[in-house]
């Protein structure tokens, strides 16, 4: 028998999806005093939310509204982490430069009108004093450490525990209810102020339903996001044991080619051409290197980017070998033991940081159903800011 829970109250919302995007919306509603029920088809968050670096990474965002969104999200992360007792580290990041053209691009960014908001240049001696595990250089195509862009804004969280801990916090502090292992079969718009979420055992009627399907494309809402340009990206990643003291988030020259904050810099084509010559195949595989260190000392290392579907069910050792070869240019590979390998999939729009649609697939107006897509590989960085902004619009606090 299907039970009917006609909540009736104007301050009731159902969130579908307990990944980081869904949790962010649940928090934004709950802190405003709304009664929140979260419905999740798996027994726990299992997809992109638990398969990433655990990086809150403002430095990777373009110097437009997305950076502001990232910094807003960062502040919410800190508040929740402190209140919930989540492991986190205000670690900052080093973007390492081992070649003159990389140094030139970083200096160009820092010299821009908004460069001072991002961070500062630190020389090689300072970098190694603050992060002793970083290599001075390997010579040849590995280069010699010249210095790094230091950004103080980055946070580290544990991606394997954060979602579960946040869910527990939301339940404990705000009474948020969770329906784990529960699939949604339908979402019915009852009126312009009411909607019903249907599962196998319940009909949950509320003022709003927020659908956060992540990278899923096997149901109507995922297909709706795909019809508006969202595509899936698959990546390969590793975890390693190490005694290397890292602490900071790390990346190096390849990452200059990946993030929008560097995309329009005049020096970037020279870097791109050198990597095409010295590191063939890396651009085609979408490989760049991020390294984060967790509370237990392990490193998460990655990643590659693959967009052509269908994704094959096999991981390629050649990709892992390429990742580790480049890792070895700035951290010693003989100092790690790889203990896990996996793949992750997230949804990404080619132009927008995320998609927000109504049930008919249009951006507005904000009615009783909202579908919010993946943040395109920046879920940990942007989601709490996204949740705050979306909920403000839904409840009439912002246009």
C-alpha positions as CSV (number, residue, x, y, z in Angstrom):
1,X,0.0,0.0,0.0
2,X,1.2,3.5,-0.8
3,X,0.9,5.9,2.1
4,X,0.0,9.5,1.4
5,X,1.9,12.2,3.3
6,X,0.1,15.4,2.4
7,X,2.4,17.7,4.4
8,X,0.0,20.6,3.6
9,X,2.2,23.2,5.2
10,X,3.7,25.9,3.0
11,X,7.2,25.3,4.4
12,X,7.6,21.7,3.3
13,X,10.1,20.6,0.6
14,X,11.2,17.3,-0.9
15,X,14.7,17.0,-2.3
16,X,15.5,14.1,-4.6
17,X,19.1,13.1,-4.5
18,X,21.5,13.0,-1.5
19,X,24.7,13.9,-3.3
20,X,26.4,17.2,-2.5
21,X,24.0,19.3,-4.7
22,X,21.0,17.8,-3.0
23,X,22.5,18.2,0.5
24,X,23.3,21.8,-0.3
25,X,19.6,22.5,-1.1
26,X,18.4,20.6,1.9
27,X,20.7,22.7,4.1
28,X,19.6,26.0,2.5
29,X,15.9,25.1,3.1
30,X,16.5,23.6,6.6
31,X,18.4,26.6,7.9
32,X,15.4,28.8,6.9
33,X,13.1,26.7,9.0
34,X,11.6,24.6,6.3
35,X,10.7,20.9,6.9
36,X,12.8,18.8,4.5
37,X,12.6,15.3,3.3
38,X,15.5,13.9,1.1
39,X,14.8,10.9,-1.1
40,X,17.9,8.9,-2.4
41,X,17.7,5.9,-4.6
42,X,21.0,4.4,-3.2
43,X,21.6,3.4,0.4
44,X,24.2,6.2,0.6
45,X,25.7,8.8,-1.7
46,X,27.7,6.6,-4.2
47,X,28.5,8.7,-7.2
48,X,30.5,11.8,-7.9
49,X,30.1,13.1,-4.4
50,X,32.3,10.3,-2.9
51,X,34.6,9.8,-5.9
52,X,36.4,13.2,-6.0
53,X,39.4,14.9,-4.5
54,X,37.7,16.5,-1.5
55,X,38.9,19.9,-2.8
56,X,37.0,23.1,-2.3
57,X,38.9,24.8,-5.1
58,X,38.1,28.5,-5.8
59,X,41.4,29.0,-7.6
60,X,40.1,26.9,-10.5
61,X,37.0,29.1,-11.2
62,X,36.9,31.9,-13.8
63,X,37.2,35.4,-12.4
64,X,33.6,36.1,-12.8
65,X,30.5,35.3,-10.8
66,X,31.7,31.7,-10.4
67,X,34.6,32.7,-8.2
68,X,32.1,34.6,-6.0
69,X,29.9,31.5,-5.9
70,X,32.9,29.4,-4.9
71,X,33.8,31.7,-2.1
72,X,30.2,31.8,-0.8
73,X,30.3,28.0,-0.9
74,X,33.6,27.9,1.0
75,X,32.1,29.9,3.9
76,X,29.1,27.6,4.1
77,X,31.5,24.6,4.1
78,X,33.4,26.1,7.0
79,X,30.3,26.8,9.0
80,X,28.9,23.3,8.5
81,X,32.3,21.6,9.1
82,X,32.7,23.4,12.4
83,X,29.2,22.8,13.6
84,X,29.1,19.1,12.4
85,X,32.6,18.2,13.5
86,X,33.6,17.3,9.9
87,X,37.3,16.7,9.2
88,X,38.5,19.6,7.1
89,X,41.7,21.6,6.5
90,X,42.1,25.2,5.5
91,X,45.0,24.1,3.4
92,X,45.3,26.6,0.5
93,X,46.9,25.5,-2.7
94,X,50.2,25.7,-4.7
95,X,50.1,25.9,-8.5
96,X,53.6,24.8,-9.2
97,X,55.7,26.2,-12.1
98,X,58.6,24.2,-13.4
99,X,59.2,26.1,-16.7
100,X,59.5,29.7,-17.7
101,X,56.4,29.7,-19.8
102,X,54.4,28.4,-16.8
103,X,55.8,31.1,-14.6
104,X,54.9,33.7,-17.2
105,X,51.3,32.6,-17.3
106,X,50.9,32.7,-13.5
107,X,52.6,36.1,-13.4
108,X,50.3,37.4,-16.1
109,X,47.3,36.2,-14.1
110,X,48.6,37.8,-10.9
111,X,49.3,41.1,-12.7
112,X,45.7,41.3,-14.0
113,X,43.1,43.7,-12.5
114,X,41.7,40.9,-10.3
115,X,45.0,39.0,-9.8
116,X,45.5,40.2,-6.3
117,X,42.2,38.6,-5.2
118,X,43.5,35.1,-6.2
119,X,46.8,34.9,-4.4
120,X,50.5,35.7,-4.7
121,X,53.7,34.4,-6.3
122,X,56.1,32.5,-4.0
123,X,59.6,31.5,-5.0
124,X,60.9,27.9,-5.0
125,X,62.7,28.1,-1.6
126,X,59.5,29.4,0.0
127,X,57.4,26.7,-1.6
128,X,59.7,23.9,-0.5
129,X,59.9,25.3,3.0
130,X,56.1,25.3,3.3
131,X,55.6,22.0,1.4
132,X,58.8,19.9,1.9
133,X,57.6,17.0,-0.2
134,X,57.6,19.0,-3.4
135,X,60.4,18.2,-5.8
136,X,63.0,20.8,-6.7
137,X,62.9,19.4,-10.2
138,X,63.8,16.3,-12.3
139,X,65.4,18.1,-15.2
140,X,64.5,17.5,-18.9
141,X,60.8,17.8,-19.6
142,X,60.1,17.7,-15.9
143,X,61.9,21.1,-15.5
144,X,63.1,22.8,-12.4
145,X,60.9,24.4,-9.7
146,X,60.7,28.1,-10.2
147,X,58.0,28.9,-7.8
148,X,54.2,28.7,-7.4
149,X,51.0,30.6,-7.3
150,X,49.9,30.4,-3.7
151,X,46.2,30.7,-3.1
152,X,45.0,30.7,0.6
153,X,41.3,30.0,-0.2
154,X,41.2,26.2,-0.8
155,X,39.8,23.7,1.7
156,X,40.3,20.0,2.0
157,X,37.4,17.7,3.1
158,X,37.0,14.0,3.1
159,X,34.9,13.1,0.1
160,X,34.3,9.5,1.4
161,X,32.8,10.7,4.7
162,X,31.5,14.3,4.1
163,X,28.2,13.4,2.5
164,X,27.3,10.9,5.2
165,X,28.4,13.2,8.0
166,X,26.4,16.2,6.5
167,X,23.3,14.0,6.2
168,X,23.7,13.0,9.9
169,X,24.2,16.7,10.9
170,X,21.1,17.8,8.9
171,X,19.0,15.1,10.6
172,X,20.4,15.9,14.1
173,X,20.3,19.7,13.9
174,X,17.3,20.4,11.7
175,X,15.2,17.2,11.7
176,X,15.8,16.6,8.0
177,X,14.3,13.2,7.1
178,X,16.1,10.8,4.7
179,X,14.5,8.1,2.6
180,X,17.6,5.9,1.7
181,X,17.3,3.2,-1.0
182,X,14.1,4.8,-2.3
183,X,13.6,5.5,-6.0
184,X,11.2,8.2,-7.3
185,X,8.8,7.0,-10.0
186,X,7.1,10.3,-10.7
187,X,6.9,14.0,-9.7
188,X,3.5,15.5,-10.2
189,X,2.8,19.2,-10.4
190,X,-0.5,19.6,-8.5
191,X,-0.7,23.4,-8.8
192,X,1.6,26.4,-8.9
193,X,2.2,26.0,-5.2
194,X,2.1,22.2,-4.7
195,X,3.9,19.1,-6.1
196,X,3.9,15.4,-5.2
197,X,6.9,13.1,-5.3
198,X,5.9,9.5,-5.8
199,X,7.9,6.5,-4.6
200,X,6.9,2.8,-4.4
201,X,5.5,3.3,-0.9
202,X,4.7,7.0,-0.5
203,X,3.3,10.1,-2.1
204,X,5.1,13.0,-0.6
205,X,3.2,16.3,-1.2
206,X,5.0,19.5,-0.6
207,X,5.3,23.2,-1.6
208,X,8.5,22.4,-3.6
209,X,10.4,19.5,-5.1
210,X,14.0,20.0,-5.9
211,X,15.5,17.3,-8.2
212,X,19.2,16.8,-8.1
213,X,20.0,13.8,-10.3
214,X,23.8,14.3,-10.6
215,X,25.1,12.6,-13.7
216,X,22.2,10.2,-14.0
217,X,20.7,10.1,-17.5
218,X,18.5,7.0,-17.1
219,X,15.3,8.8,-16.2
220,X,13.3,11.7,-17.4
221,X,15.0,14.5,-15.4
222,X,18.5,13.4,-16.4
223,X,17.3,13.2,-20.0
224,X,15.8,16.7,-19.7
225,X,19.2,18.0,-18.5
226,X,20.9,16.2,-21.4
227,X,18.5,17.8,-23.8
228,X,19.7,21.2,-22.6
229,X,23.3,20.5,-23.2
230,X,24.6,18.6,-20.2
231,X,26.9,15.8,-21.1
232,X,28.7,13.2,-18.9
233,X,32.4,13.2,-18.2
234,X,34.3,10.1,-17.0
235,X,37.6,10.2,-15.2
236,X,40.2,7.9,-13.7
237,X,41.7,8.5,-10.2
238,X,44.0,6.8,-7.6
239,X,44.6,6.8,-3.9
240,X,48.0,6.3,-2.5
241,X,49.6,5.7,0.9
242,X,52.6,7.9,1.6
243,X,54.8,9.4,4.3
244,X,55.4,12.5,2.1
245,X,54.3,15.7,3.9
246,X,52.1,17.5,1.5
247,X,49.3,19.2,3.3
248,X,48.5,21.8,0.6
249,X,46.5,21.1,-2.5
250,X,48.9,20.7,-5.4
251,X,48.8,21.0,-9.1
252,X,51.4,22.0,-11.8
253,X,51.8,23.2,-15.4
254,X,49.3,20.8,-17.0
255,X,46.5,22.2,-14.9
256,X,47.0,25.6,-16.5
257,X,45.4,24.1,-19.6
258,X,42.3,22.9,-17.8
259,X,40.7,25.6,-15.7
260,X,38.8,28.7,-16.9
261,X,40.8,31.1,-14.7
262,X,43.7,30.7,-17.1
263,X,41.8,30.3,-20.3
264,X,42.3,33.8,-21.8
265,X,45.9,34.5,-20.8
266,X,48.2,35.5,-23.6
267,X,51.0,33.1,-22.5
268,X,48.8,30.0,-22.5
269,X,49.3,29.0,-26.2
270,X,53.0,28.6,-25.6
271,X,52.4,26.3,-22.7
272,X,49.9,24.3,-24.6
273,X,52.2,23.8,-27.6
274,X,55.1,22.6,-25.4
275,X,53.0,20.1,-23.6
276,X,51.7,18.8,-27.0
277,X,55.3,18.2,-28.0
278,X,56.8,17.0,-24.7
279,X,53.8,15.1,-23.3
280,X,52.0,13.7,-26.3
281,X,48.6,12.2,-25.7
282,X,47.9,14.0,-22.5
283,X,45.6,16.6,-24.0
284,X,43.7,14.0,-25.9
285,X,43.1,12.0,-22.7
286,X,42.2,15.2,-20.9
287,X,44.9,14.5,-18.3
288,X,46.0,17.1,-15.7
289,X,47.2,16.6,-12.2
290,X,45.6,17.5,-8.9
291,X,46.8,16.1,-5.6
292,X,45.0,16.3,-2.2
293,X,46.0,14.9,1.1
294,X,43.5,13.6,3.6
295,X,43.4,13.4,7.4
296,X,44.9,9.9,7.3
297,X,47.8,11.1,5.2
298,X,46.7,9.3,2.0
299,X,46.8,11.2,-1.3
300,X,44.1,11.3,-4.0
301,X,45.7,11.7,-7.4
302,X,44.1,12.3,-10.8
303,X,42.7,12.7,-13.3
304,X,41.7,12.1,-16.9
305,X,38.6,13.3,-18.8
306,X,36.6,11.3,-21.3
307,X,33.4,12.5,-22.9
308,X,32.6,10.0,-25.7
309,X,29.8,7.7,-24.7
310,X,29.0,4.9,-24.2
311,X,31.8,4.7,-21.6
312,X,33.5,1.3,-21.6
313,X,33.4,-0.6,-18.3
314,X,37.1,-1.0,-18.1
315,X,39.8,1.2,-16.7
316,X,42.9,1.8,-18.8
317,X,46.3,1.2,-17.1
318,X,47.9,3.4,-19.8
319,X,46.0,6.3,-18.4
320,X,47.1,5.6,-14.9
321,X,50.7,5.3,-16.1
322,X,50.5,8.7,-17.7
323,X,49.0,10.2,-14.6
324,X,51.8,8.8,-12.4
325,X,54.5,9.8,-14.8
326,X,53.5,13.4,-14.6
327,X,52.9,13.1,-10.8
328,X,56.6,12.1,-10.6
329,X,57.7,15.5,-11.9
330,X,56.6,17.3,-8.8
331,X,56.2,14.6,-6.1
332,X,58.5,11.5,-5.9
333,X,56.6,8.4,-7.2
334,X,59.0,6.1,-5.2
335,X,57.4,7.7,-2.0
336,X,53.9,6.4,-2.6
337,X,52.1,3.1,-2.7
338,X,49.0,3.1,-4.9
339,X,46.2,1.3,-3.0
340,X,43.0,2.0,-4.9
341,X,42.0,2.9,-8.5
342,X,38.5,4.0,-9.6
343,X,36.5,5.9,-12.1
344,X,33.9,8.7,-11.5
345,X,31.3,10.3,-13.7
346,X,29.8,13.7,-13.5
347,X,27.5,15.9,-15.6
348,X,28.9,19.0,-17.2
349,X,27.4,21.8,-19.3
350,X,29.8,23.2,-22.0
351,X,29.1,26.8,-21.1
352,X,27.3,27.1,-17.8
353,X,28.6,26.2,-14.3
354,X,25.4,24.2,-13.7
355,X,21.8,23.9,-15.1
356,X,18.7,25.0,-13.3
357,X,15.4,24.2,-15.0
358,X,11.7,23.9,-14.2
359,X,9.8,20.7,-14.9
360,X,9.3,21.6,-18.5
361,X,13.0,22.2,-19.2
362,X,13.1,26.0,-19.1
363,X,15.2,28.2,-16.9
364,X,12.2,29.9,-15.3
365,X,10.0,30.9,-13.7
366,X,10.7,29.3,-10.3
367,X,7.7,27.1,-9.8
368,X,7.0,24.1,-7.5
369,X,9.6,21.9,-9.2
370,X,13.2,22.7,-9.7
371,X,15.8,20.5,-11.5
372,X,19.4,21.4,-10.6
373,X,22.1,19.7,-12.6
374,X,25.7,18.8,-11.7
375,X,28.3,21.5,-11.2
376,X,30.6,19.9,-13.8
377,X,33.4,18.6,-11.7
378,X,33.2,21.5,-9.3
379,X,30.5,20.1,-7.1
380,X,32.5,20.3,-3.9
381,X,33.5,23.8,-4.8
382,X,30.2,25.3,-5.9
383,X,27.3,23.3,-4.5
384,X,26.6,25.1,-1.2
385,X,26.7,28.4,-3.0
386,X,24.4,27.0,-5.7
387,X,22.0,25.7,-3.1
388,X,21.9,29.0,-1.3
389,X,21.2,31.0,-4.4
390,X,18.6,28.6,-5.8
391,X,16.7,28.4,-2.6
392,X,16.7,32.2,-2.2
393,X,15.1,32.4,-5.6
394,X,12.6,29.7,-4.9
395,X,11.4,31.3,-1.6
396,X,11.3,34.8,-3.1
397,X,14.3,36.3,-1.3
398,X,16.0,37.0,-4.7
399,X,15.0,37.4,-8.3
